[in-house]
Amino acid sequence: MPYVHEFGIVACIEKDKEYVHYEPEKYDCIIVDGDFLDELMSKDFGEKMHQLDTFAHNTNRPYKSLAYFGITLIPPSSHKQFLHIVSEANDEYKSEELEELMKKITEAIKGDKWMIHFGV
């Protein structure tokens, strides 16, 4: 299995559901290379991500940043901040993966939907 992080959109969040199953196809996930995300997280991008309000595995477990080894739920209230963080990183890296992630975040914003992140 490749070393990647995957980001998708949840059509309808279930408030008390424990999101524990790896189902990237269900959420139409895009892929970001794990080594690339590691590099980003070791820089200013990582510091900003640690301020992002998220949830680990369910909506009852507040978290900050991405659950590296698990599943992160990203609420609509955090999407604009998330998009800004990714956009700033892409200004420097000019990455196709970050472009795809920005499109996915924008899609979630337009639909007022939660996002899901599958860590390694």
N, C-alpha and C positions, 0 to 999 in steps of 0.2 A: 504494500500500500504506500502511495507517495506521501511525502511529508507536506501537508497542506492545511490551510484553514479554509472553511467554507461559510459563505454568507447567503442567506435567503430571506424570504418574506413569509410570515405566518398569516394565512388567510383569516383565521379567527383564533385569537388567543384563548386558551382555556385557563381561567384564573388559578385553579388549584391543581392543575395537571403537572405531573413531574415529567419534564421533557428529558428523557434519558436515552432514547433510541436514536441511533445514527440513521437519519433519513434525508440526506441532501436532495434526492430527486423529488421528494414530496414538496419541498420548499423552493424548487428551481434555483438551487444554489450556484453561485459563482465561486471560483477557486482563486485563492491567493497563496502563492508559494510560501511555505513555512520559513525557509531561510531568509527570504525577503522580509517577511513580517517580523522575524527576530531582529533583523538589522534595524528596521524602523522602530521597534519597541525599545531598542537600546539608545535611542536618541530622543530629541525633544518630543517627537510624536508619542513615544511611550509615556512621558511625563503627562502629556495632555490626555492620553487615553485613561490614565489612572484617576482622572477627574470625571470621567463619563459615567453617568448613572445607568446601571444595567441590573440584571437579575441573573443569578446562577441557578440553572435547572428548573426553576419555577418562579411564579410571580410573588411568592412569599419570602424569597431569599434575596434581599437587596445586595448589590455588589457594586464594585467600581472596576472599570476596564473590561477586558475579555477574559473569560474563564479559559485559560490556556489549555488545560487538559480536560475540558468538559464542554458543556453547552451553555451559551450565554443567550439570554433574551434581552433585546434592546427595545425599550418602549418608544413610541412615537415622540414623546417629550424630549428624547435625547438625540433624535435624528439630525436636527440642524447642527448641533454641536459636533456630532460624529462626521457629518458631511464636511464641515469646516476643517476639522482635523485632517481628514483624508485629502481634501483639496490642497491644503497647505503642504502636505508631504508630496503630493503630486507635482506641485510647482517646482520642487527640487528634482524629483526622480523621473518625471515624464513617463510614467509606467502604464502600460496597457491594463495591467491588473488593477491598479488604482482607479483608472478610468472606468472599468467595469464595476468596481465597487461603488464609485460615485453614482453611476447610473442606477444601481440597485437601491442605494439609499434614497435617491430622488424618487424612484418608483414607490418606495415605502412611504415617503412623505406625501406624495400625491394621493395615495390610497389610505392614508392615516392608519397604516398597518404596523404591527410589531415586526422586528427582524429577529432572525435566529443565527447564531454563530456556532459552528461545530469546530472545536479546537482539535488539537492533535490527538 
